[in-house]
């Protein structure tokens, strides 16, 4: 019964190892949005992350190389573009769509 219970959205973080790295990275962005992002007048989210890629990898339980690949994929798909510690999310709706994962 507990395995099938979806619980609150935060419970997905407890099952993090079973989620793709790309999704874990998106969850990290969404959970840090209130503290490290600002919404511009044209609707973009601009993050100023106080974390290196190595720290991000540690937080989401992934290898740094895998995080780098996920960052590249998110940029190519136009979801989130990383420039060192600055992250630009041109369309926040795409970021939220990435977070919707069926398990």
Kinemage of the C-alpha trace (Angstrom):
@kinemage 1
@onewidth
@group {chain A} dominant
@subgroup {mainchain}
@vectorlist {calphas} color= white
{ca unk a 1} P 0.000 0.000 0.000
{ca unk a 2} L 2.799 2.444 0.863
{ca unk a 3} L 4.556 1.761 -2.434
{ca unk a 4} L 1.454 2.756 -4.403
{ca unk a 5} L 0.588 5.791 -2.272
{ca unk a 6} L 1.589 8.921 -4.169
{ca unk a 7} L 1.399 11.119 -1.085
{ca unk a 8} L 2.203 14.826 -1.216
{ca unk a 9} L 4.291 16.226 -4.088
{ca unk a 10} L 7.291 16.499 -1.774
{ca unk a 11} L 7.262 12.720 -1.405
{ca unk a 12} L 8.716 12.473 -4.906
{ca unk a 13} L 11.968 13.746 -3.456
{ca unk a 14} L 12.054 10.647 -1.250
{ca unk a 15} L 11.906 8.491 -4.394
{ca unk a 16} L 14.556 10.634 -6.062
{ca unk a 17} L 16.932 7.835 -6.937
{ca unk a 18} L 14.261 6.358 -9.179
{ca unk a 19} L 13.694 9.566 -11.111
{ca unk a 20} L 15.808 10.570 -14.108
{ca unk a 21} L 18.579 13.073 -13.341
{ca unk a 22} L 16.899 15.604 -15.626
{ca unk a 23} L 13.737 15.490 -13.491
{ca unk a 24} L 15.721 15.696 -10.247
{ca unk a 25} L 17.466 18.787 -11.610
{ca unk a 26} L 14.113 20.349 -12.500
{ca unk a 27} L 12.821 19.602 -8.988
{ca unk a 28} L 15.883 21.319 -7.545
{ca unk a 29} L 15.143 24.407 -9.640
{ca unk a 30} L 11.493 24.397 -8.603
{ca unk a 31} L 12.258 24.000 -4.906
{ca unk a 32} L 14.784 26.850 -4.975
{ca unk a 33} L 12.609 29.166 -7.067
{ca unk a 34} L 11.291 31.297 -4.205
{ca unk a 35} L 14.742 31.894 -2.809
{ca unk a 36} L 17.005 32.126 -5.833
{ca unk a 37} L 14.893 33.169 -8.813
{ca unk a 38} L 13.199 36.296 -10.015
{ca unk a 39} L 10.469 36.679 -12.603
{ca unk a 40} L 11.280 39.225 -15.289
{ca unk a 41} L 8.745 41.487 -16.983
{ca unk a 42} L 8.787 39.323 -20.099
{ca unk a 43} L 7.874 36.194 -18.073
{ca unk a 44} L 11.275 34.549 -17.796
{ca unk a 45} L 12.655 33.104 -14.600
{ca unk a 46} L 16.245 34.070 -13.841
{ca unk a 47} L 18.037 31.984 -11.214
{ca unk a 48} L 21.219 32.956 -9.425
{ca unk a 49} L 22.220 29.630 -7.912
{ca unk a 50} L 24.773 29.627 -5.099
{ca unk a 51} L 25.850 26.116 -6.128
{ca unk a 52} L 28.502 24.685 -8.391
{ca unk a 53} L 27.653 21.775 -10.685
{ca unk a 54} L 29.514 19.478 -8.318
{ca unk a 55} L 27.303 20.647 -5.428
{ca unk a 56} L 24.187 20.247 -7.561
{ca unk a 57} L 25.257 16.688 -8.365
{ca unk a 58} L 25.684 15.941 -4.661
{ca unk a 59} L 22.276 17.382 -3.817
{ca unk a 60} L 20.428 15.332 -6.406
{ca unk a 61} L 22.514 12.167 -5.894
{ca unk a 62} L 24.025 12.063 -9.355
{ca unk a 63} L 27.462 12.079 -10.919
{ca unk a 64} L 28.727 15.486 -12.085
{ca unk a 65} L 29.070 14.221 -15.678
{ca unk a 66} L 25.444 13.113 -15.682
{ca unk a 67} L 24.332 16.490 -14.342
{ca unk a 68} L 26.333 18.208 -17.082
{ca unk a 69} L 24.556 16.104 -19.721
{ca unk a 70} L 21.140 16.871 -18.187
{ca unk a 71} L 21.983 20.594 -18.129
{ca unk a 72} L 22.944 20.436 -21.802
{ca unk a 73} L 19.705 18.612 -22.697
{ca unk a 74} L 17.560 21.128 -20.804
{ca unk a 75} L 19.289 23.944 -22.702
{ca unk a 76} L 18.867 22.247 -26.086
{ca unk a 77} L 15.167 21.687 -25.390
{ca unk a 78} L 14.700 25.318 -24.350
{ca unk a 79} L 13.589 24.443 -20.828
{ca unk a 80} L 16.470 25.989 -18.860
{ca unk a 81} L 19.699 27.527 -20.123
{ca unk a 82} L 22.625 27.391 -17.704
{ca unk a 83} L 25.404 30.010 -17.796
{ca unk a 84} L 27.667 29.019 -14.905
{ca unk a 85} L 25.529 29.823 -11.842
{ca unk a 86} L 22.931 31.844 -13.734
{ca unk a 87} L 19.996 29.883 -15.127
{ca unk a 88} L 17.469 31.350 -17.555
{ca unk a 89} L 14.083 29.677 -17.874
{ca unk a 90} L 12.461 31.305 -20.920
{ca unk a 91} L 9.083 29.642 -20.370
{ca unk a 92} L 8.363 28.580 -16.759
{ca unk a 93} L 5.419 26.456 -17.956
{ca unk a 94} L 7.915 24.127 -19.672
{ca unk a 95} L 9.796 23.740 -16.402
{ca unk a 96} L 6.607 22.731 -14.600
{ca unk a 97} L 5.713 20.340 -17.413
{ca unk a 98} L 9.099 18.620 -17.012
{ca unk a 99} L 8.293 18.018 -13.353
{ca unk a 100} L 5.138 16.035 -14.102
{ca unk a 101} L 6.338 12.475 -13.917
{ca unk a 102} L 4.181 9.384 -13.650
{ca unk a 103} L 5.671 6.649 -11.531
